[in-house]
Amino acid sequence: MTPMHRPSFALTVETGPGTVRLHVTGDLDYETTEELVGAVRPRLTGRPAPDDLHLDFAALSTCDSTGLSGLLLIHRLAGAHGTRLHLDNRPRFLERFLEITGTLEHLTAPPGEEPPGQAEDPERQPGAV
């Protein structure tokens, strides 16, 4: 395990055959989201890309709109590399935040299965969230 620390944020990374698991501790917000995306990106671009990427939120304290934007970006990156994204141990506040924003089903749907009404517009150009 490799720990990464910031005063209100920490990541612990575990890797195994075909799997990467990041334990997210603290606040996922404007100041920390880039660190999470930065930790995920190289793990998805390695060869071969992992089959599964688990983000474990058991110790998550808060998540703001920037954190949500980061999760959407990670979802897109994982899908582009054929990796299944798992949002494990979601605290109730995160579950509710994802429900309110209409992103829960999108982020937790199996790859290739967009929830009803969530299919991407074919005219949409890829870009930052």
Salt bridges, closest charged atoms under 4 A:
GLU14 OE2 - HIS23 NE2 2.76
GLU35 OE1 - ARG6 NE 3.47
ASP52 OD1 - ARG84 NE 2.85
ASP52 OD1 - HIS86 NE2 2.67
ASP56 OD2 - HIS23 ND1 3.56
ASP88 OD2 - ARG21 NH1 2.99
ASP88 OD2 - HIS54 ND1 2.72
GLU95 OE1 - ARG90 NE 2.55
GLU99 OE1 - ARG92 NH2 3.82
GLU99 OE1 - ARG96 NH1 3.67
GLU114 OE1 - HIS106 ND1 3.26
GLU120 OE1 - ARG124 NH1 3.97
